Amino acid sequence: MKVAKLLFAGGNWISERNDDELDDHKVQLILGYGCRNILENPDFFDIIKTKFPNAEIALCSSSGEIFCNEVFDETVTVTAIEFFSAQIKTQQIDINDFQNSYEAGKALIGNLPHENLRWVFVLSDGSKVNGSQLVKGLNEGRPEGVLISGGLAGDSDRFEKTVVGLNEAPVSNKIVAIGFYGHTLKLSHASFGGWESFGLERTVTKSQNNILVEIDNKNALDLYKSYLGKYAEELPSSALLFPLSLKIDEDSAPVVRTILSINEKNNMMIFAGDLPEGSHVRFMKANLDRLIDAANDAANACLQMNPDPKLGIIVSCVGRKMVLGERVAEEVEIVRDVLGENTFLNGFYSYGEISPVKPFGDCALHNQTITITTVNEIR
């Protein structure tokens, strides 16, 4: 496979890396992540379509763009890909055409041909789609051994609206899936958080989807505030420092759930993913060095499965970006150090990350997590 990447800002392409001398007219796939205000402008889509006339073009708004080993804002990072023999097929659906996000996920994976399918990369609206239900639907129709990864679109730290588009200017409510086919593809994936758990494991006793009301038959918000101490006065912004670790049952691996908002009037907490009744939770806290170490662990896990990756796609959480602050580029730099300079890195900061917990198993929705998917094509 051949890969090139470009960075767009201020109405122009401001940087390009094309070591493989990729011909724009032979590009099969464009992956673009960036500032919503740029992506929503139809003129930008026309710019990409004119430059890469024969490519499938998938675009997604973000909360920060990853280009080489840096993190940018108010830009668009574009990755152009040509395969030697592997093939791609794409699908786009509108969440409004389905009863719920679970049905949308089932339809999305069902619309892709399954023969020789190796990997499905998903870009979803991050405001209107229930990510937990989406991944349940995707897993329902996932052929065994097929990797599903991706993320929910972001909108910086505004949380106003997110946009996704396939072969058109991105709009709200869309979900895109790109299927990758062929036995020449070499893949790996990893997902790590780096948060420190503390306190007892507790049981969710009252919830509805992503709304948490009670833990151990006690009001969850009151309990949460007691753990936060002085940080309780800074809610909801301080919630990014104290997500929850969630286990659906005793045998499942934990995933991270971050708090989107709190409802003081009704004493409820709203999370970026579902917390089913009967599931187990623990409080977590941030340690900046451990967050960055998690990026190192994720990159090394990928390298063990795919020792010579051509492309590495990072989908990391906007919450990590906000918590890490000026140190955010360190998690990208450490991935670059592990994967090496010959690996093209791209990606974005999201409102939710999609990646399996176990190798090539069912995908899960993650929050406050860095996920990496690597791909190469063996000739």
NUVEXBA-597356 format. One record per residue (C-alpha): x, y, z. Coordinates in steps of 0.5 Angstrom, whole numbers, plus 500, padded with zeros to 3 digits. Example, Ala and Ser with C-alpha at 12.3 -4.5 7.8 and 13.67 -1.06 7.14 Angstrom:
525491516/527498514/
***
This chain:
500500500/502507499/500513504/501520503/498525508/497533508/495538513/490544511/489551514/487558513/485556506/491552503/495546504/500548509/504541509/505535505/509528506/509524500/515519501/511514496/510519491/503517491/499519484/493523487/489520481/490513484/488514491/483510493/481512500/481519503/481520511/480527513/479529520/478536523/475543525/468543523/467550521/472548515/469541514/462544513/464549508/462545501/468549498/473544502/470538499/470541492/478542494/479535496/475532490/478536485/485534488/483526489/478525483/477517484/478517491/472515496/472521501/471520509/471526513/469527520/469533525/474533531/476536537/484536535/488533529/494529529/499530524/506527524/507527532/504534533/497536535/493541531/487545532/483549527/486545521/484539517/489533517/488528510/491521509/491519502/491511501/493507495/493499496/496494492/491489492/486490498/480493496/475498500/467498500/464504504/457505507/453511510/447511514/443517517/441515525/434519523/432513519/433508524/429506531/435507535/443507535/443499536/439498529/443503526/449499528/446492525/444495519/451499518/455492519/450488515/450493509/458491508/459485504/462480509/467475504/474477505/472482510/478484515/477491518/471496519/473503520/467507523/466514524/460516527/456523529/458524536/452528538/446524536/448517536/448513543/455510542/454504547/448502543/452503536/457498538/452493540/449493533/456493530/458487534/451483533/453483525/460482526/463476522/468473527/475475527/473482523/476488527/472494528/475500530/474508529/471513533/465518535/466525531/468531536/467539536/473541540/471543547/464546544/460540544/455544540/454539534/459534530/459532523/461526518/460525511/462520505/463523499/460529500/460535505/459533512/453534516/450532523/447525524/451521519/455514521/460512516/463505515/469503511/470496510/477493508/478487504/484482502/488477506/494481504/492486510/496486516/492489522/493490529/490494535/490497542/486501547/489503554/487509559/492510564/487512569/488510577/482506580/481508587/476506593/471500593/468496587/461498587/454496583/450500579/443500582/439505578/440508571/437509564/442508558/447513560/444517566/446514573/442515579/444510584/450506586/449501592/442504593/445511594/445517590/451517585/452524585/452525592/457519593/461522587/461529590/464526597/470522593/471529590/472533596/474540594/474538587/466538588/466545587/468545580/463540577/462539572/469541569/473537574/469531572/474530567/479528572/475523575/472518570/469511572/471504571/466500568/465492568/459490565/460483569/465480573/468476567/468483562/474487562/474494564/472500560/472508562/466512562/467520563/462524565/458529560/454533565/451533572/443535573/443538580/436539580/434531579/441529582/443525576/449524572/450524565/455520562/458519555/456511555/451507558/452504565/447498565/444496572/448491575/454493572/460494577/464501577/470504581/472511581/478513578/483519578/488522573/496521573/499525567/505521567/501514567/496517561/502518557/505511559/498508556/500511549/507507550/503501552/498501546/503503541/508497544/501492544/500494536/507493534/507486537/501484533/504488527/511489527/512493521/506498520/505503514/499507517/497508525/491511526/490514533/483516536/484519543/479522547/478530548/478529555/485526555/487532551/483537556/487534562/494533559/493540557/500543554/503536555/498533550/503532544/507527548/502522548/503522540/510523540/511517544/507513539/511516534/518513538/515506538/512505531/518509528/519514523/517510517/510509520/505515517/501517523/494520523/488521527/483525532/481527538/474524539/467524543/468516544/473511542/471504538/476499539/476491542/478490549/481483547/485482541/480482535/474481539/468485540/469492539/467497545/466504546/471507550/472514554/478518556/482512552/487512547/486507541/491505536/489501529/495500525/495497518/500494513/499491506/504485505/505484497/
***
